[in-house]
Amino acid sequence: MFTLLVLVLAATCSAQRLTPGPRLGNADWRKCWAKELREAKTQPSDLLFLGDSLTESWRGTDHCELCNESVRSTCKGAPAVFRASFGKWRSSIQGIAGDQSANLIWRLQNGVIARNRQPKVAVLLIGTNDFGAAAAGKSGAAASKALAAAVPGTAARVLQAAAYMRKVIPNTHVIVMALLPRGTNSGTFLPVRYNDHRWPSTYTAALRGVNARLRDGTRRDPKLLYLDCGSRFLKGKTIDASLMPDALHPNAAGHRVLAACMRPLIAKLMHQQSRT
């Protein structure tokens, strides 16, 4: 029964997206996209966050719906953490739950960044949904094989997004975040009790492969920086359930950990920008 449920739910997941494109068939996505465009045009920011649900969570929303038990409870409390950690800067949060790297590239190419309002620092966290799509409906060796095959393309698209940002907002420092740990069966919409917090997980090798490529791909540009906060979410041979109850999304405590990891580098770059 459990295996059947995984397969049925996996069928509802997005297929892996390899080329830039929107999710126009998703009404929630269109609503979020329209909101992003309005904010890009009307709200200048010094600090820009771009990504998927892991970024949107800072708003306290998922697919632009307030987090609650029926939507996703893990992002409750995240906005307060954001204000405490980053509230001193004018900030913009441009994240849409479920987006893959190719969706974000399309958003970048179609106006999510206002070229005449360059932020001082941008934080890019995207790619975990590429793996979720690659592994959808698979388990064991089949999932591992699909995830391994997805590594080069996922890393290339994340770096493509970063390169595009460097092109259109050349004065901005871009922080490319390493993908965070995720557990086997995470992101399959199953009840939390089915989420496997053991580490290594089905995703571990693929995550390490992408992160190594992201680290290497940011070395040649002084305004591209790589930051890995993943180890802070691990506790021995498990993903810390007190920080990631569903083995994928940080809760409020997890957001405090993530913010504590990011803030020193952001503050340093903000200070550098203020002196130039």
C-alpha positions, 0 to 999 in steps of 0.5 A: 500500500505504501509503495502504491501511494508513493507512485500515485503521489509521484505522478502528481509531481512536475516532470523534470524541466531541462529548458527555461520555461514557466508553469503557466498551467498552475494557477497558484504559480501564475498568481505568485509570478504576477506578485513577483512582477509587481514587486520587481517594478515597484519595490527596490531592494538592496538584498534579493532572495531567489529560489523555490519553496525554501526561499518562499518560506521566508514570506510565510507562504507556500504557493502564495498561500499562508502556511498552516496545517493544510498548506505546509506548517513548516514555514510558520514563524519564518517571517519573524526570523527573516525580520530579525536577521535581515530586517535592517536591509531593504529586502525582496523575497522572490521564491515560488514553491515547486520551481525547478532551476529552469523555471527560475531561469525563465523568471529571471529572463522575463522580468523578475529582476528590475535592471534599473534597480540593482540590489547589492546582494542576491542569494540564490537557492534553487535545484532541489526540485530538479532532483525531486522531479528526477526521482519521482515514481522511483525508489532504490537503485532506479532513483539513485541512477536517475538522480546521478544522471540529473547532477550535471544538468541541475548544476549547469542550470543553477550556474546559468541562473547565476551567470544571467544575474551577473550579466543583468545586475553586474554590480550585485554580489551573488551568493550561490547556496549549496543545496540543503540535505533532504531525506528519502521520500521527502517531497512526496506529499506523504504524511510526515511520519513517512519521511525518512530522516536517515543520512545518507539518503537517496539524495546524498550523492546527487546533492554532493555532486551538484554542490561540488560543481557549484563550488567549482563554478563560482571560483573564477568570479569575485562577485560569485560566492558559494555558501554551504549551510547543509552540515548545520541541518545534520545530527550524526547520521540523521537530518535533524528533525527538530530543524527539518520536520519533513526532511526537506523544509526548515521550520522556524528553528531551521530558518534561524539556523539558516539565517545565522549561516547566511547573515555574516557573509551578507553583512560583509558584502553589504559593508563592501558595497557601501564603501564602493 
